[in-house]
Amino acid sequence: MRRMTVTMLGLLFLVAQCRAEKAPPLRESYPPRQVAEGVWVIHGPLGVPSPRNQGFMNNPAFVLTDAGVVVIDPGSSVQVGETVLGEIRKVTSKPVVAVFDTHVHGDHWLGNQAIADAFPDARIYAHPKMIERVARGAGEEWLEVMRKLTKGATDGTRVVPPTVAVRDGDEIDIGGVRFRILHDGKAHTDTDIMLLLPRKSVIFLGDNAGNGRMLRMNDGSFRGNIRALDRALASGAKVFVPGHGLSGGAEVAAGYRDYLRTLYEGVKALYDEDLSDFEMKPKLLPKLAHWKKWVDFDSLVGSHVSLAYLEVEAEAF
Ligand SMILES: [Zn+2]
């Protein structure tokens, strides 16, 4: 019996070792683009995590300050985080001193591990609701999602949670660069922070906006997301960095907001006519034609209509 237990333990250990084995680094290189002085964005490929993109599909960014480098959303895995560090190394030899995670979705922050391994003193900031979710296991759930979607390309990644809470209105000065936090209740999720760099006129929108790619709204609120983007548009920023897709000017935030608003207002009008959600989609598609070429439009528009329907219904009561 004892021998069997030892053998079983040995086997379990082996299984754990196999699962923990680290998958190879990213095959492709993704050069960063400078969007403002000292502000760089690595625009990831569009689409959902897959074996082909090895799970990399968000927009990690880094900001150079006098105190060191600040990373925003280091990506979905240790592999992506290491790629981000490699790109930072080409620009500066300064250490990474801080990380901001824009929200709880794992494609944005599981790369924390790579930063923490290389720079254990770097502070990792997030909204308190995100810190709470991760403490309750959201990170492990996301590890599993990434592993399945990429067929193991993110293996070797472990959860390194954010630990420093930031709230709406907080201003954090790092090496002469100011980061202002914007959080507007539930938007894309209830954990989102947007980061405004007032002196650089740059705003990081997180997944409150995609550009050329639709985003899931399952954890979000249409009205809250529209409100957050209105606020971003009124912030004085000139450069808008979305969670997915290319950075640009105000049109990045306005384009996604207009999609959400057209869809939500459309659902609301049809709700008042007593239509059910499946009857609404064909009536709404012509109004949404402007966005129909966006990546994942076809796979997400149906769920967006259903989710907006539920929100309109909740609002009506
Ligand atoms: Zn997201």
py3Dmol code that shows the C-alpha trace and the ligand (Angstrom):
import py3Dmol

protein = """\
ATOM      1  CA  MET A   1       0.000   0.000   0.000  1.00  0.00           C
ATOM      2  CA  ARG A   2       2.751   2.353   1.021  1.00  0.00           C
ATOM      3  CA  ARG A   3       4.765   1.533  -2.097  1.00  0.00           C
ATOM      4  CA  MET A   4       1.685   2.164  -4.235  1.00  0.00           C
ATOM      5  CA  THR A   5       1.170   5.560  -2.622  1.00  0.00           C
ATOM      6  CA  VAL A   6       4.779   6.454  -3.299  1.00  0.00           C
ATOM      7  CA  THR A   7       4.419   5.320  -6.931  1.00  0.00           C
ATOM      8  CA  MET A   8       1.192   7.302  -7.286  1.00  0.00           C
ATOM      9  CA  LEU A   9       2.832  10.376  -5.838  1.00  0.00           C
ATOM     10  CA  GLY A  10       5.728   9.902  -8.238  1.00  0.00           C
ATOM     11  CA  LEU A  11       3.297   9.701 -11.145  1.00  0.00           C
ATOM     12  CA  LEU A  12       1.397  12.765 -10.015  1.00  0.00           C
ATOM     13  CA  PHE A  13       4.682  14.615  -9.706  1.00  0.00           C
ATOM     14  CA  LEU A  14       5.583  13.577 -13.261  1.00  0.00           C
ATOM     15  CA  VAL A  15       2.199  14.731 -14.564  1.00  0.00           C
ATOM     16  CA  ALA A  16       2.637  18.056 -12.769  1.00  0.00           C
ATOM     17  CA  GLN A  17       6.133  18.362 -14.286  1.00  0.00           C
ATOM     18  CA  CYS A  18       4.807  17.649 -17.798  1.00  0.00           C
ATOM     19  CA  ARG A  19       2.097  20.258 -17.479  1.00  0.00           C
ATOM     20  CA  ALA A  20       4.553  22.790 -16.132  1.00  0.00           C
ATOM     21  CA  GLU A  21       7.040  22.306 -18.962  1.00  0.00           C
ATOM     22  CA  LYS A  22       7.579  25.583 -20.691  1.00  0.00           C
ATOM     23  CA  ALA A  23       6.378  25.974 -24.258  1.00  0.00           C
ATOM     24  CA  PRO A  24       8.745  27.599 -26.816  1.00  0.00           C
ATOM     25  CA  PRO A  25       9.034  31.373 -27.263  1.00  0.00           C
ATOM     26  CA  LEU A  26       6.969  33.302 -29.821  1.00  0.00           C
ATOM     27  CA  ARG A  27       7.984  32.434 -33.387  1.00  0.00           C
ATOM     28  CA  GLU A  28       7.287  35.819 -34.936  1.00  0.00           C
ATOM     29  CA  SER A  29       8.772  39.139 -33.956  1.00  0.00           C
ATOM     30  CA  TYR A  30       6.529  42.076 -33.224  1.00  0.00           C
ATOM     31  CA  PRO A  31       8.397  45.370 -33.357  1.00  0.00           C
ATOM     32  CA  PRO A  32       6.966  48.123 -31.158  1.00  0.00           C
ATOM     33  CA  ARG A  33       5.733  51.412 -32.567  1.00  0.00           C
ATOM     34  CA  GLN A  34       6.434  54.711 -30.837  1.00  0.00           C
ATOM     35  CA  VAL A  35       3.079  56.507 -30.458  1.00  0.00           C
ATOM     36  CA  ALA A  36       4.372  59.478 -28.416  1.00  0.00           C
ATOM     37  CA  GLU A  37       7.712  60.502 -26.946  1.00  0.00           C
ATOM     38  CA  GLY A  38       8.871  57.585 -24.812  1.00  0.00           C
ATOM     39  CA  VAL A  39       5.621  55.641 -25.309  1.00  0.00           C
ATOM     40  CA  TRP A  40       5.773  52.396 -27.271  1.00  0.00           C
ATOM     41  CA  VAL A  41       3.025  49.951 -28.234  1.00  0.00           C
ATOM     42  CA  ILE A  42       3.462  46.408 -29.535  1.00  0.00           C
ATOM     43  CA  HIS A  43       0.325  45.925 -31.623  1.00  0.00           C
ATOM     44  CA  GLY A  44      -0.499  42.230 -31.398  1.00  0.00           C
ATOM     45  CA  PRO A  45      -2.249  40.302 -34.183  1.00  0.00           C
ATOM     46  CA  LEU A  46      -6.062  40.454 -34.292  1.00  0.00           C
ATOM     47  CA  GLY A  47      -8.237  37.482 -33.426  1.00  0.00           C
ATOM     48  CA  VAL A  48      -8.715  35.113 -30.531  1.00  0.00           C
ATOM     49  CA  PRO A  49      -5.865  33.140 -28.891  1.00  0.00           C
ATOM     50  CA  SER A  50      -4.858  30.197 -31.111  1.00  0.00           C
ATOM     51  CA  PRO A  51      -1.959  27.772 -31.690  1.00  0.00           C
ATOM     52  CA  ARG A  52      -0.961  29.977 -34.646  1.00  0.00           C
ATOM     53  CA  ASN A  53      -0.634  33.246 -32.677  1.00  0.00           C
ATOM     54  CA  GLN A  54       0.624  31.282 -29.612  1.00  0.00           C
ATOM     55  CA  GLY A  55      -1.870  33.253 -27.536  1.00  0.00           C
ATOM     56  CA  PHE A  56      -0.479  36.651 -28.437  1.00  0.00           C
ATOM     57  CA  MET A  57      -3.218  39.039 -29.570  1.00  0.00           C
ATOM     58  CA  ASN A  58      -3.286  42.068 -27.235  1.00  0.00           C
ATOM     59  CA  ASN A  59      -1.407  45.377 -27.214  1.00  0.00           C
ATOM     60  CA  PRO A  60       1.394  45.367 -24.629  1.00  0.00           C
ATOM     61  CA  ALA A  61       2.964  48.796 -24.186  1.00  0.00           C
ATOM     62  CA  PHE A  62       5.853  50.394 -22.366  1.00  0.00           C
ATOM     63  CA  VAL A  63       6.667  53.889 -21.216  1.00  0.00           C
ATOM     64  CA  LEU A  64      10.184  55.162 -20.583  1.00  0.00           C
ATOM     65  CA  THR A  65      10.591  57.280 -17.445  1.00  0.00           C
ATOM     66  CA  ASP A  66      13.578  58.680 -15.565  1.00  0.00           C
ATOM     67  CA  ALA A  67      13.079  55.987 -12.915  1.00  0.00           C
ATOM     68  CA  GLY A  68      12.822  53.066 -15.348  1.00  0.00           C
ATOM     69  CA  VAL A  69      10.282  51.399 -17.608  1.00  0.00           C
ATOM     70  CA  VAL A  70       6.542  51.073 -16.979  1.00  0.00           C
ATOM     71  CA  VAL A  71       4.798  48.189 -18.754  1.00  0.00           C
ATOM     72  CA  ILE A  72       1.090  48.173 -19.548  1.00  0.00           C
ATOM     73  CA  ASP A  73      -0.618  44.817 -20.153  1.00  0.00           C
ATOM     74  CA  PRO A  74       2.354  42.454 -20.642  1.00  0.00           C
ATOM     75  CA  GLY A  75       0.226  39.902 -22.526  1.00  0.00           C
ATOM     76  CA  SER A  76      -1.266  36.446 -22.189  1.00  0.00           C
ATOM     77  CA  SER A  77       1.656  34.276 -21.148  1.00  0.00           C
ATOM     78  CA  VAL A  78       5.219  34.112 -19.884  1.00  0.00           C
ATOM     79  CA  GLN A  79       6.260  33.769 -23.538  1.00  0.00           C
ATOM     80  CA  VAL A  80       4.535  37.015 -24.535  1.00  0.00           C
ATOM     81  CA  GLY A  81       5.933  38.789 -21.459  1.00  0.00           C
ATOM     82  CA  GLU A  82       9.455  37.689 -22.452  1.00  0.00           C
ATOM     83  CA  THR A  83       8.925  38.984 -25.984  1.00  0.00           C
ATOM     84  CA  VAL A  84       7.861  42.331 -24.512  1.00  0.00           C
ATOM     85  CA  LEU A  85      11.010  42.402 -22.354  1.00  0.00           C
ATOM     86  CA  GLY A  86      13.117  41.599 -25.429  1.00  0.00           C
ATOM     87  CA  GLU A  87      11.623  44.578 -27.279  1.00  0.00           C
ATOM     88  CA  ILE A  88      12.184  46.852 -24.260  1.00  0.00           C
ATOM     89  CA  ARG A  89      15.846  45.771 -24.191  1.00  0.00           C
ATOM     90  CA  LYS A  90      16.284  47.048 -27.756  1.00  0.00           C
ATOM     91  CA  VAL A  91      15.166  50.532 -26.646  1.00  0.00           C
ATOM     92  CA  THR A  92      16.652  50.913 -23.151  1.00  0.00           C
ATOM     93  CA  SER A  93      18.764  49.098 -20.575  1.00  0.00           C
ATOM     94  CA  LYS A  94      16.765  50.582 -17.687  1.00  0.00           C
ATOM     95  CA  PRO A  95      14.897  48.193 -15.356  1.00  0.00           C
ATOM     96  CA  VAL A  96      11.140  47.718 -15.369  1.00  0.00           C
ATOM     97  CA  VAL A  97       9.840  49.437 -12.245  1.00  0.00           C
ATOM     98  CA  ALA A  98       6.073  49.075 -12.631  1.00  0.00           C
ATOM     99  CA  VAL A  99       3.318  47.214 -14.455  1.00  0.00           C
ATOM    100  CA  PHE A 100      -0.302  48.239 -14.938  1.00  0.00           C
ATOM    101  CA  ASP A 101      -2.872  45.515 -15.690  1.00  0.00           C
ATOM    102  CA  THR A 102      -5.909  47.107 -17.370  1.00  0.00           C
ATOM    103  CA  HIS A 103      -8.440  44.389 -16.437  1.00  0.00           C
ATOM    104  CA  VAL A 104      -8.934  40.820 -15.319  1.00  0.00           C
ATOM    105  CA  HIS A 105      -9.001  39.114 -18.752  1.00  0.00           C
ATOM    106  CA  GLY A 106      -5.921  36.896 -18.823  1.00  0.00           C
ATOM    107  CA  ASP A 107      -4.825  37.728 -22.371  1.00  0.00           C
ATOM    108  CA  HIS A 108      -3.712  41.097 -20.958  1.00  0.00           C
ATOM    109  CA  TRP A 109      -1.813  40.251 -17.793  1.00  0.00           C
ATOM    110  CA  LEU A 110      -0.595  36.641 -17.459  1.00  0.00           C
ATOM    111  CA  GLY A 111       2.681  37.986 -18.868  1.00  0.00           C
ATOM    112  CA  ASN A 112       3.224  39.626 -15.443  1.00  0.00           C
ATOM    113  CA  GLN A 113       5.275  36.527 -14.658  1.00  0.00           C
ATOM    114  CA  ALA A 114       8.043  37.401 -17.120  1.00  0.00           C
ATOM    115  CA  ILE A 115       8.356  40.899 -15.686  1.00  0.00           C
ATOM    116  CA  ALA A 116       8.304  39.702 -12.076  1.00  0.00           C
ATOM    117  CA  ASP A 117      10.916  36.992 -12.792  1.00  0.00           C
ATOM    118  CA  ALA A 118      13.287  39.562 -14.304  1.00  0.00           C
ATOM    119  CA  PHE A 119      12.420  42.467 -11.981  1.00  0.00           C
ATOM    120  CA  PRO A 120      11.084  41.175  -8.649  1.00  0.00           C
ATOM    121  CA  ASP A 121      10.836  44.724  -7.262  1.00  0.00           C
ATOM    122  CA  ALA A 122       8.493  45.999  -9.997  1.00  0.00           C
ATOM    123  CA  ARG A 123       5.151  47.093  -8.544  1.00  0.00           C
ATOM    124  CA  ILE A 124       2.126  45.574 -10.273  1.00  0.00           C
ATOM    125  CA  TYR A 125      -0.927  47.855 -10.240  1.00  0.00           C
ATOM    126  CA  ALA A 126      -4.588  47.052 -10.948  1.00  0.00           C
ATOM    127  CA  HIS A 127      -8.083  47.978  -9.868  1.00  0.00           C
ATOM    128  CA  PRO A 128      -9.007  46.473  -6.453  1.00  0.00           C
ATOM    129  CA  LYS A 129     -11.826  44.455  -8.080  1.00  0.00           C
ATOM    130  CA  MET A 130      -9.263  42.782 -10.320  1.00  0.00           C
ATOM    131  CA  ILE A 131      -6.984  42.024  -7.368  1.00  0.00           C
ATOM    132  CA  GLU A 132      -9.991  40.489  -5.605  1.00  0.00           C
ATOM    133  CA  ARG A 133     -10.975  38.364  -8.650  1.00  0.00           C
ATOM    134  CA  VAL A 134      -7.462  37.054  -9.089  1.00  0.00           C
ATOM    135  CA  ALA A 135      -7.298  36.168  -5.383  1.00  0.00           C
ATOM    136  CA  ARG A 136     -10.481  34.131  -5.940  1.00  0.00           C
ATOM    137  CA  GLY A 137      -8.966  32.100  -8.802  1.00  0.00           C
ATOM    138  CA  ALA A 138      -9.586  34.116 -11.985  1.00  0.00           C
ATOM    139  CA  GLY A 139      -5.931  33.717 -12.959  1.00  0.00           C
ATOM    140  CA  GLU A 140      -6.013  29.906 -12.819  1.00  0.00           C
ATOM    141  CA  GLU A 141      -9.229  29.914 -14.888  1.00  0.00           C
ATOM    142  CA  TRP A 142      -7.533  32.098 -17.493  1.00  0.00           C
ATOM    143  CA  LEU A 143      -4.431  29.882 -17.555  1.00  0.00           C
ATOM    144  CA  GLU A 144      -6.698  26.995 -18.492  1.00  0.00           C
ATOM    145  CA  VAL A 145      -8.561  29.036 -21.148  1.00  0.00           C
ATOM    146  CA  MET A 146      -5.272  30.085 -22.740  1.00  0.00           C
ATOM    147  CA  ARG A 147      -3.841  26.572 -22.588  1.00  0.00           C
ATOM    148  CA  LYS A 148      -6.899  25.091 -24.308  1.00  0.00           C
ATOM    149  CA  LEU A 149      -7.237  27.754 -27.013  1.00  0.00           C
ATOM    150  CA  THR A 150      -3.520  27.645 -27.875  1.00  0.00           C
ATOM    151  CA  LYS A 151      -3.136  23.869 -27.432  1.00  0.00           C
ATOM    152  CA  GLY A 152      -0.378  24.342 -24.883  1.00  0.00           C
ATOM    153  CA  ALA A 153       1.523  27.253 -26.444  1.00  0.00           C
ATOM    154  CA  THR A 154       1.293  29.165 -23.159  1.00  0.00           C
ATOM    155  CA  ASP A 155       2.437  26.241 -20.985  1.00  0.00           C
ATOM    156  CA  GLY A 156       4.850  27.191 -18.239  1.00  0.00           C
ATOM    157  CA  THR A 157       2.887  30.317 -17.404  1.00  0.00           C
ATOM    158  CA  ARG A 158       1.866  30.804 -13.786  1.00  0.00           C
ATOM    159  CA  VAL A 159      -0.286  33.391 -12.085  1.00  0.00           C
ATOM    160  CA  VAL A 160       1.582  36.443 -10.792  1.00  0.00           C
ATOM    161  CA  PRO A 161      -1.177  38.661  -9.404  1.00  0.00           C
ATOM    162  CA  PRO A 162      -1.232  42.441  -9.228  1.00  0.00           C
ATOM    163  CA  THR A 163      -0.809  43.633  -5.644  1.00  0.00           C
ATOM    164  CA  VAL A 164      -1.082  47.424  -5.636  1.00  0.00           C
ATOM    165  CA  ALA A 165      -4.625  48.817  -5.885  1.00  0.00           C
ATOM    166  CA  VAL A 166      -5.388  51.927  -7.962  1.00  0.00           C
ATOM    167  CA  ARG A 167      -8.739  53.671  -8.158  1.00  0.00           C
ATOM    168  CA  ASP A 168     -10.524  56.273 -10.240  1.00  0.00           C
ATOM    169  CA  GLY A 169      -8.786  59.640  -9.939  1.00  0.00           C
ATOM    170  CA  ASP A 170      -5.506  58.284  -8.541  1.00  0.00           C
ATOM    171  CA  GLU A 171      -2.402  59.902  -9.973  1.00  0.00           C
ATOM    172  CA  ILE A 172       0.869  58.038  -9.853  1.00  0.00           C
ATOM    173  CA  ASP A 173       4.109  59.782 -10.732  1.00  0.00           C
ATOM    174  CA  ILE A 174       6.861  57.506 -11.911  1.00  0.00           C
ATOM    175  CA  GLY A 175      10.174  59.042 -12.970  1.00  0.00           C
ATOM    176  CA  GLY A 176       8.581  62.277 -14.141  1.00  0.00           C
ATOM    177  CA  VAL A 177       5.642  60.675 -15.984  1.00  0.00           C
ATOM    178  CA  ARG A 178       2.158  61.005 -14.530  1.00  0.00           C
ATOM    179  CA  PHE A 179      -0.355  58.155 -14.851  1.00  0.00           C
ATOM    180  CA  ARG A 180      -3.952  59.128 -14.077  1.00  0.00           C
ATOM    181  CA  ILE A 181      -6.395  56.292 -13.417  1.00  0.00           C
ATOM    182  CA  LEU A 182      -9.899  56.318 -14.887  1.00  0.00           C
ATOM    183  CA  HIS A 183     -12.445  53.722 -13.767  1.00  0.00           C
ATOM    184  CA  ASP A 184     -16.114  54.127 -14.489  1.00  0.00           C
ATOM    185  CA  GLY A 185     -17.821  51.232 -12.763  1.00  0.00           C
ATOM    186  CA  LYS A 186     -18.727  48.398 -15.069  1.00  0.00           C
ATOM    187  CA  ALA A 187     -17.627  48.991 -18.673  1.00  0.00           C
ATOM    188  CA  HIS A 188     -15.910  46.141 -20.601  1.00  0.00           C
ATOM    189  CA  THR A 189     -15.736  44.442 -17.179  1.00  0.00           C
ATOM    190  CA  ASP A 190     -16.070  45.876 -13.670  1.00  0.00           C
ATOM    191  CA  THR A 191     -12.275  45.722 -13.256  1.00  0.00           C
ATOM    192  CA  ASP A 192     -11.160  48.097 -16.051  1.00  0.00           C
ATOM    193  CA  ILE A 193      -8.753  50.930 -15.601  1.00  0.00           C
ATOM    194  CA  MET A 194      -7.899  53.381 -18.357  1.00  0.00           C
ATOM    195  CA  LEU A 195      -4.541  55.152 -18.045  1.00  0.00           C
ATOM    196  CA  LEU A 196      -4.198  58.776 -19.053  1.00  0.00           C
ATOM    197  CA  LEU A 197      -0.700  60.251 -19.439  1.00  0.00           C
ATOM    198  CA  PRO A 198      -1.676  63.929 -19.422  1.00  0.00           C
ATOM    199  CA  ARG A 199       1.724  65.381 -20.384  1.00  0.00           C
ATOM    200  CA  LYS A 200       2.028  62.984 -23.298  1.00  0.00           C
ATOM    201  CA  SER A 201      -1.649  63.267 -24.338  1.00  0.00           C
ATOM    202  CA  VAL A 202      -1.897  59.478 -24.512  1.00  0.00           C
ATOM    203  CA  ILE A 203      -4.705  57.329 -23.146  1.00  0.00           C
ATOM    204  CA  PHE A 204      -4.663  53.555 -22.792  1.00  0.00           C
ATOM    205  CA  LEU A 205      -8.245  52.362 -23.165  1.00  0.00           C
ATOM    206  CA  GLY A 206      -7.772  48.694 -22.251  1.00  0.00           C
ATOM    207  CA  ASP A 207     -10.589  46.598 -23.695  1.00  0.00           C
ATOM    208  CA  ASN A 208     -13.036  49.471 -23.403  1.00  0.00           C
ATOM    209  CA  ALA A 209     -12.215  49.693 -27.100  1.00  0.00           C
ATOM    210  CA  GLY A 210     -11.067  47.432 -29.891  1.00  0.00           C
ATOM    211  CA  ASN A 211     -10.066  48.831 -33.280  1.00  0.00           C
ATOM    212  CA  GLY A 212     -10.870  46.573 -36.221  1.00  0.00           C
ATOM    213  CA  ARG A 213     -11.743  43.778 -33.839  1.00  0.00           C
ATOM    214  CA  MET A 214     -14.905  43.142 -31.832  1.00  0.00           C
ATOM    215  CA  LEU A 215     -14.563  42.256 -28.154  1.00  0.00           C
ATOM    216  CA  ARG A 216     -16.675  40.029 -25.946  1.00  0.00           C
ATOM    217  CA  MET A 217     -19.169  41.901 -23.772  1.00  0.00           C
ATOM    218  CA  ASN A 218     -20.090  38.958 -21.539  1.00  0.00           C
ATOM    219  CA  ASP A 219     -18.649  40.610 -18.420  1.00  0.00           C
ATOM    220  CA  GLY A 220     -19.546  44.146 -19.386  1.00  0.00           C
ATOM    221  CA  SER A 221     -22.186  46.833 -19.654  1.00  0.00           C
ATOM    222  CA  PHE A 222     -23.009  48.604 -22.903  1.00  0.00           C
ATOM    223  CA  ARG A 223     -24.065  51.778 -21.148  1.00  0.00           C
ATOM    224  CA  GLY A 224     -21.016  51.716 -18.864  1.00  0.00           C
ATOM    225  CA  ASN A 225     -18.633  51.066 -21.756  1.00  0.00           C
ATOM    226  CA  ILE A 226     -20.143  53.929 -23.788  1.00  0.00           C
ATOM    227  CA  ARG A 227     -19.812  56.207 -20.739  1.00  0.00           C
ATOM    228  CA  ALA A 228     -16.152  55.214 -20.243  1.00  0.00           C
ATOM    229  CA  LEU A 229     -15.326  55.991 -23.880  1.00  0.00           C
ATOM    230  CA  ASP A 230     -17.121  59.341 -23.698  1.00  0.00           C
ATOM    231  CA  ARG A 231     -14.935  60.127 -20.736  1.00  0.00           C
ATOM    232  CA  ALA A 232     -11.796  59.055 -22.593  1.00  0.00           C
ATOM    233  CA  LEU A 233     -12.806  61.291 -25.506  1.00  0.00           C
ATOM    234  CA  ALA A 234     -13.220  64.239 -23.128  1.00  0.00           C
ATOM    235  CA  SER A 235      -9.866  63.590 -21.407  1.00  0.00           C
ATOM    236  CA  GLY A 236      -7.758  65.797 -23.670  1.00  0.00           C
ATOM    237  CA  ALA A 237      -5.839  62.813 -25.048  1.00  0.00           C
ATOM    238  CA  LYS A 238      -4.690  62.905 -28.653  1.00  0.00           C
ATOM    239  CA  VAL A 239      -3.353  59.350 -28.938  1.00  0.00           C
ATOM    240  CA  PHE A 240      -5.757  56.495 -28.175  1.00  0.00           C
ATOM    241  CA  VAL A 241      -4.409  52.992 -27.556  1.00  0.00           C
ATOM    242  CA  PRO A 242      -7.080  50.261 -27.709  1.00  0.00           C
ATOM    243  CA  GLY A 243      -6.822  46.841 -26.051  1.00  0.00           C
ATOM    244  CA  HIS A 244      -6.711  45.188 -29.492  1.00  0.00           C
ATOM    245  CA  GLY A 245      -6.050  46.715 -32.914  1.00  0.00           C
ATOM    246  CA  LEU A 246      -4.079  49.735 -34.040  1.00  0.00           C
ATOM    247  CA  SER A 247      -3.618  52.904 -32.015  1.00  0.00           C
ATOM    248  CA  GLY A 248      -4.718  56.195 -33.534  1.00  0.00           C
ATOM    249  CA  GLY A 249      -6.552  59.406 -32.735  1.00  0.00           C
ATOM    250  CA  ALA A 250      -9.976  60.020 -31.209  1.00  0.00           C
ATOM    251  CA  GLU A 251     -11.585  57.946 -33.962  1.00  0.00           C
ATOM    252  CA  VAL A 252     -10.324  54.801 -32.173  1.00  0.00           C
ATOM    253  CA  ALA A 253     -12.501  55.464 -29.110  1.00  0.00           C
ATOM    254  CA  ALA A 254     -15.336  57.049 -31.113  1.00  0.00           C
ATOM    255  CA  GLY A 255     -15.524  54.160 -33.600  1.00  0.00           C
ATOM    256  CA  TYR A 256     -16.035  51.491 -30.969  1.00  0.00           C
ATOM    257  CA  ARG A 257     -18.352  53.711 -28.902  1.00  0.00           C
ATOM    258  CA  ASP A 258     -20.502  54.345 -31.961  1.00  0.00           C
ATOM    259  CA  TYR A 259     -20.779  50.606 -32.579  1.00  0.00           C
ATOM    260  CA  LEU A 260     -21.863  49.975 -28.975  1.00  0.00           C
ATOM    261  CA  ARG A 261     -24.296  52.889 -29.071  1.00  0.00           C
ATOM    262  CA  THR A 262     -25.817  51.983 -32.451  1.00  0.00           C
ATOM    263  CA  LEU A 263     -26.327  48.418 -31.268  1.00  0.00           C
ATOM    264  CA  TYR A 264     -27.682  49.327 -27.831  1.00  0.00           C
ATOM    265  CA  GLU A 265     -30.036  52.065 -29.061  1.00  0.00           C
ATOM    266  CA  GLY A 266     -31.180  49.743 -31.856  1.00  0.00           C
ATOM    267  CA  VAL A 267     -31.980  46.946 -29.404  1.00  0.00           C
ATOM    268  CA  LYS A 268     -33.792  49.405 -27.148  1.00  0.00           C
ATOM    269  CA  ALA A 269     -36.033  50.660 -29.967  1.00  0.00           C
ATOM    270  CA  LEU A 270     -36.907  47.106 -31.042  1.00  0.00           C
ATOM    271  CA  TYR A 271     -37.480  46.073 -27.421  1.00  0.00           C
ATOM    272  CA  ASP A 272     -40.102  48.807 -27.226  1.00  0.00           C
ATOM    273  CA  GLU A 273     -41.715  47.164 -30.270  1.00  0.00           C
ATOM    274  CA  ASP A 274     -41.821  43.868 -28.333  1.00  0.00           C
ATOM    275  CA  LEU A 275     -39.390  42.000 -30.545  1.00  0.00           C
ATOM    276  CA  SER A 276     -37.346  39.151 -29.104  1.00  0.00           C
ATOM    277  CA  ASP A 277     -33.552  39.213 -29.407  1.00  0.00           C
ATOM    278  CA  PHE A 278     -33.361  36.650 -32.245  1.00  0.00           C
ATOM    279  CA  GLU A 279     -35.807  38.734 -34.281  1.00  0.00           C
ATOM    280  CA  MET A 280     -33.673  41.814 -33.717  1.00  0.00           C
ATOM    281  CA  LYS A 281     -30.377  40.666 -35.214  1.00  0.00           C
ATOM    282  CA  PRO A 282     -31.449  40.699 -38.915  1.00  0.00           C
ATOM    283  CA  LYS A 283     -33.080  44.115 -38.437  1.00  0.00           C
ATOM    284  CA  LEU A 284     -29.953  45.539 -36.806  1.00  0.00           C
ATOM    285  CA  LEU A 285     -27.340  44.190 -39.230  1.00  0.00           C
ATOM    286  CA  PRO A 286     -27.867  46.933 -41.878  1.00  0.00           C
ATOM    287  CA  LYS A 287     -27.335  49.600 -39.195  1.00  0.00           C
ATOM    288  CA  LEU A 288     -24.085  47.886 -38.173  1.00  0.00           C
ATOM    289  CA  ALA A 289     -22.774  47.472 -41.738  1.00  0.00           C
ATOM    290  CA  HIS A 290     -19.967  49.944 -41.027  1.00  0.00           C
ATOM    291  CA  TRP A 291     -18.344  47.423 -38.646  1.00  0.00           C
ATOM    292  CA  LYS A 292     -19.129  44.172 -40.441  1.00  0.00           C
ATOM    293  CA  LYS A 293     -15.569  43.683 -41.724  1.00  0.00           C
ATOM    294  CA  TRP A 294     -14.119  43.867 -38.214  1.00  0.00           C
ATOM    295  CA  VAL A 295     -12.486  40.667 -36.993  1.00  0.00           C
ATOM    296  CA  ASP A 296     -14.911  38.525 -34.937  1.00  0.00           C
ATOM    297  CA  PHE A 297     -17.944  40.649 -35.938  1.00  0.00           C
ATOM    298  CA  ASP A 298     -19.840  37.599 -37.249  1.00  0.00           C
ATOM    299  CA  SER A 299     -19.059  35.453 -34.223  1.00  0.00           C
ATOM    300  CA  LEU A 300     -19.875  38.149 -31.630  1.00  0.00           C
ATOM    301  CA  VAL A 301     -22.692  40.332 -32.963  1.00  0.00           C
ATOM    302  CA  GLY A 302     -25.360  37.783 -31.980  1.00  0.00           C
ATOM    303  CA  SER A 303     -24.112  37.639 -28.395  1.00  0.00           C
ATOM    304  CA  HIS A 304     -23.870  41.441 -28.308  1.00  0.00           C
ATOM    305  CA  VAL A 305     -27.547  41.719 -29.296  1.00  0.00           C
ATOM    306  CA  SER A 306     -28.563  39.176 -26.625  1.00  0.00           C
ATOM    307  CA  LEU A 307     -26.478  40.879 -23.940  1.00  0.00           C
ATOM    308  CA  ALA A 308     -27.781  44.336 -24.879  1.00  0.00           C
ATOM    309  CA  TYR A 309     -31.305  42.910 -24.758  1.00  0.00           C
ATOM    310  CA  LEU A 310     -30.748  41.700 -21.176  1.00  0.00           C
ATOM    311  CA  GLU A 311     -29.345  45.094 -20.224  1.00  0.00           C
ATOM    312  CA  VAL A 312     -32.281  46.975 -21.778  1.00  0.00           C
ATOM    313  CA  GLU A 313     -34.659  44.606 -20.006  1.00  0.00           C
ATOM    314  CA  ALA A 314     -32.920  45.127 -16.640  1.00  0.00           C
ATOM    315  CA  GLU A 315     -33.004  48.859 -17.181  1.00  0.00           C
ATOM    316  CA  ALA A 316     -36.753  48.731 -17.907  1.00  0.00           C
ATOM    317  CA  PHE A 317     -37.519  47.226 -14.505  1.00  0.00           C
TER     318      PHE A 317
END
"""
ligand_1 = """\
1
ZN
Zn -10.980 41.938 -22.151
"""
view = py3Dmol.view(width=600, height=400)
view.addModel(protein, "pdb")
view.setStyle({"model": 0}, {"cartoon": {"style": "trace"}})
view.addModel(ligand_1, "xyz")
view.setStyle({"model": 1}, {"stick": {}})
view.zoomTo()
view.show()
